Amino acid sequence: MCFEQALTAAKMLKKRKLSSTIYFGVQKDAEHKTKLKAHAWVRSGEITLTGASGHKKFNVVAYFGQQ
């Protein structure tokens, strides 16, 4: 549900005229070496609002900021 949570949080912040950045990351699946795991999270300033649990294990592949 991280993708849905990230999109919802970003939309709520935009409605309140607060800036945010959505990050998308991937990492190799520990059990299946040929598969990837994906994760999304949102930050506003220095605060990670959604997806904070384990987000540092993922390599950022894209991010989108809004003001």
Secondary structure, DSSP 8 states (H G I E B T S, - for coil): -HHHHHHHHHHHHHHTT--EEEEEEEEE-SS-TT-EEEEEEEEETTEEEES-TTGGGSEEEEEEEE-
